[in-house]
Amino acid sequence: MKIETKTAHFSSPLYLESGRILEPYEIAYETYGELNDDRSNVVLICHALSGSHHAAGTYEGDRKPGWWDGLIGDGRAIDTTKYFVICTNVVGSCFGSTGPMSENYPSVEPYRLGFPVVTVKDMVRAQMQLLSSLGIYHLRAIVGGSMGGMQALQFAVDYPNLADDVISLAATYATRPWTIAFNKVAVEAIRRDPRFEHGNYAKDAFKEEGLDGLAIGRIAGHISYLAPESMDEKFGRNYVNNDGLFELFGRYEVERYMEYNTNNFSRIFDPLSYLYIVKAINTFNLSRGYDSLHDAISRIKAKIHMVTFSSDYLFFPSEMEHIANMLNRNEQPYTYLEVQSDYGHDAFLVELDKFEENIKEVLQ
């Protein structure tokens, strides 16, 4: 599989939903496979909160492949011998695209909290600028999960003629209070950490030790990505062998797992980017800018394919089913699949075998 990682530079302004502009800005992106002569084989991949443009393959010296490596590659569901796959890093992130710790031109100082709030609609608009710069004006498909699934749906509404098929997994039509409440734990934990310094920390300040506030907030997020059944199966009530049961801070295995994963995360993800992307997720509403959700859905011309997971307690299956019912009433083409899973929201990253054939069939 041919992999190329690039950064596109834009001097023209990106007009944001808030009324502010981003100028100049950069978008990091990765491509897999080869573009055919008539540019008809392009598949766009959209990532979730903590993802990046590195969706597949392994970098030299790395042991861990891209976050959807099991789905993208030669002979896989998104077959890179057939399709030219593009995955971009959203604006606001910390993995190469312009975000809050980028230089606020013409200054060399970072934006920090001066960075404008970006929305899922803004992320999509920036990707449209990238596609246009590459001479790509039509897509075979758009595929994304969680916040990536939000982007996929936003593309379908805002740019009805862009793609033949749109595949949205583990997403919603608008973020509900339950999810916003989980996100609030992370927001407040970061803001109240003294080392956060109201966003005035130095670049790479947390690479060695991480930020406790982000680690704590990530625990709340991680719980929302899982499901009780998957935790029972993975950890049970097992206790850490060398921790005493009657020591106050002795731990169950599930507690050790949360500590390990979230502490590592806080070393690699910038806390300001986390705040900005969580804000984008919280403000997601497919109907914003239109008279109603029905009006927004009615604009769609692509065939919409929705995949939900029975134990997803972050974005419940009923939320995507609501979109399916609207499409059905409008006699717009769609498919709806509810995957039976014990893995919760994270199933779209873990249980690929339960929906990869579905994606393969859509692309064929």
N, C-alpha and C positions, 0 to 999 in steps of 0.2 A: 504494500500500500504506500503510495506516494504521499508524504506529509510535508506541508510547507507552512511555516509560521511567519506572519508579517504584521506590520503596523501601518495603517493608513493615516495620513495626515490631512486635515481639512482646515482651510483658512476661511471658508465661507461660514456664516453663522448658523448654528442649530437653534431654531426657535422653539422654546419650551412651552409646555402647557401653562406654566406659571406666569408667562409674559416676559420672562428673562431670556437671555440668549447665552449660548456657550460658544465662545470664539477666541482662539482656534481650539480644536479638539482632535483627539486621536482615538482610533479604534484598533485594538489588537484582534487579530482573527487567525484562524487556522483552516487550511483546506486539505481535503483528502481525495485522492483519485484524480481523474483528468476531465477537463471540460471538453465536451464534444463540439463538433464544428458549428452546429446550429444553436448551441447554448441551451439545449432543451433538457439537460440531465442534471439540473442543479437542485440539490436538497439543502435547505437551510435548517440548522439545528439551533435551538434556543435553550440557554442554560438556566438553572435555578439559582437561588440566593447565593449559595457558597460555591457555585461552579465557576467555570472559566471557559475560554475558547479552546482549551485542551480537552476535547471530548473523546479522543481515541488515540491509540498508538502509545508508544513509550519513548520518552526523550532519552538521549544517551546519558548513561549514568544513573537513571531513575529506575526504581523497581516497580513503582506504581504506575499503571497506565492511565489514560484519560478516563473521565468519569462515566462514559457510556461506551467503553471499549468493547463490551460484549455484544453491542448492538450495531456498531459501525465498523466496517472493515471488509476486506476481500471475502466474498462468499457469505457475509452475514446479512441480517435482515435489511440493513441499509448498506447495500453492496457497493463498495467503492471500485469494483471493476466495471460497474454500470453507471454509477452516479458520481457527480462532482459535488462533494459535501463541503459546506461552509459552516463554521461555528464562530460566532463573534463574542468578544467579551463586552458586556453591556457598559454603557457610560455610567459612571458612579462607582464602578468596581475598583479593585486594587491589583488587578492582574494584567495591566498594560494599557487599558483604555483610560481616557481622562476621568479623573475622580477627585475627591476632596483633598488628597495629598499631592495632586499634580500642581505644577507651577502655574500661578495665576498671571498669565501673560499681560503686560510686559515685565512684571515682577518675576523674580526667581523664587519668591516665597510661595508656599503652598496655599491653595484656597482655604483649607481647613473648613470652618463653619461658614465661610463666605461662599462656599460652593452652592449653586442653586439646587433646590429640590427637583429631582427628576422623577418622572412617572414611567409606567410601563409603556404608555403611548409615546413618550420621548425616546425610550430605548428603541422602540420599533422605528421611529422616524430616523434615528441615527443609522440604524441598519439599512434603511432604504437608501440613505446617502451613500453608504458603502457599496451596496449592490449596483447603484447607478454608476459609481466611479469605476466599477469593474465591467461595465457594459452588460450587466445582467438585469433584464427587465421582466422576466417571467421565471417562475420556479415550478419544478415538478412537484415539490411538496415542502411543507414547513412542519417540523416536528419539535415538540418540547414538552417537558414535564414540570409540574409545580409552577414556579414563576415563569419557566420556559413555556408551559402550557398557556399561561396568561398571555404571553407575547404572541403565541401562535394564533389565539383567538382574536387578539387585537389586530394583527395583520389581516385576518379574514374580514374583519369589520371595516377597518380604515382603508384597506387596499383590496377591494373585492376581486379585481382582475389579476392579481399578482400570482396566485398559485392554483394548481389543479386540485390538490388535496391538502388539507390541514389536519394534522394529528395532534391532539391535545390530551395529555395524560395528567391525572391527579391535579386538576385545576378547578377553577370556579368562574362564575360570571361577575362576582364582586366579593371582596374579602369581608367576612362576617365578624361580628364582635368577639366570638370565641377565639378566633385566630389572632385578632388584634390584641386581645388580652394576653395571650402567650407571648406575643412580640413585645408587649410592654415590659415584661420582666427583664428582657435583654436590654431594652433601651434604658431603663432606670438603673440597672446594674452597671452599665457602662458609664452613664452620666455621673453617677455618685462615687465612682472609683477615683480617689484623689490623684492617682497617676494619670488619669485621662486629661487632667488639667484644662477642662473646658475646651478640649480639642487642640490645645496649644502644645502638645507633645512633639518631640523631634521625630523626624522620619526614622523608621526602623527601630523605634524606641523599645518595642516589645518583642523583638526577634529572639532574644535570649530567654527571657523569663515569662513572656506573654503578659496579658492584662487580666487580672483577676475578674474584673467586672464583665469582660467579654466571655470568659470561661464560665462564669456563673449563669449569665444570660443564655449561653449556648446549651447549658444543661436543660433549661426550660424548653428551648427549641427542640432539642434532641428527644425529649420525652414526647413532644407533640408529633414527631416524625415516626415514632414507633407505636406499637399496640400492646395491650396487656398480654395477649397470647404469645407474641414473639418474645417478650421479656421473660415470661414463664418458661418458655422452651429453652431460651438461651442461658438464663441465669438460675432459674428456680429460686430457692431460698438458700443458695450456697453462700457460705461465709469464707472470707479470705483466710487461708490456712494459718498464716502467722499473725493474724489480728485476734486479740482476745475477745470473746463474746461479751464479756462484761467490762471491756474498756470503752469509755465514753465515745471515743472516735474510732473504734473498731468498725470494719466495713463489711457489708455484703458485697458479693461479686458485682452486682449491678452498680453499686456506688463506686467501686474501683474503676469499672468501665467508663462511667460518666466522667470521672476525674481525668483519666488518661486521655480520652478522646477530646474533651473540651479544652484541656490545657494545651494540647498540641495545636488545636485549631486557633487558639488565641495568639499563637506565635506566628502564624502564617497569614492571618486575615486582619486587615486594618480595621480598627474599631469604628472610625468615621465612615468608611465604606459600608460597614455593617449597618450603621444607623440609617444611612441614606437609602440603602437597598430595602431595608425593612419598611421604611417610609413609602417607597414605591409599591411594595406589596400591600401595605395597609390602605393606600389610596386607590388601589386598582378597582375600577368599576367600568365594565364594558359599555354601560349606557351613557357615561359622561360625554357630553358633547352632542348627544342625540336626544330626541324627545322622550324616548323610553327604551327599555331593554328590547322590547319588541321591534322598535324602529331600528335599533342597532343590528339585531339578528337578521332582520329582513334585507339588509344590505348585502349579506354574504352570498357569494356566487360559487365559491369553491365547495367541494364536497367535504363536510366536516366529519372527522372520526374522533370520538371521545372514548377514552379508556379510564375507568375509575377503579378503585380498590375497596373492597367491602369493609376493611378495617381502618380506612383512612379517617382519622379523627381531626385532621387539620382542614382538609377540604372534603366534605362528606359527598358520597356518590349522588345524593339527592340534588346537589347543586349543579352538577353537570347534566343530570337527568332533566332538570328544569330547562336547560338549553335544548336538549333533545326533544322535549315536548313541544317547544316553540317551533323548532325546525320541522317537526312532524306536522303541526297544524298549518304551517306555511307551505307544506309540500316541497320543502327544500331538501336536497340530498344529504344524508348523514348516516353514520353507523354509531351504535352505542354498545360498549362492552363493559360489564362490571365483572372484574376479576375477583374470584374468591381468594382471599389472602389473609394471613395472620401477621403480615409484616408492616401494616400501617401505611402511612404516607410514603415511607422510604421504599415501598414495593416497586415503584417505577424505576428505581436504581438497582434493586436486588433481584427481583423475580422476573428477569427478562424472558425466561422460557415460557411464561404464562401469556405473553402478548406479542412476542417477536414474530410469530406466524401471521398475526393480524396485520402488523406493519408491512411485512413482506407481501402479503396479498394486496394491500392498498397500493403499494408501489408497482406491482406487476400489472 
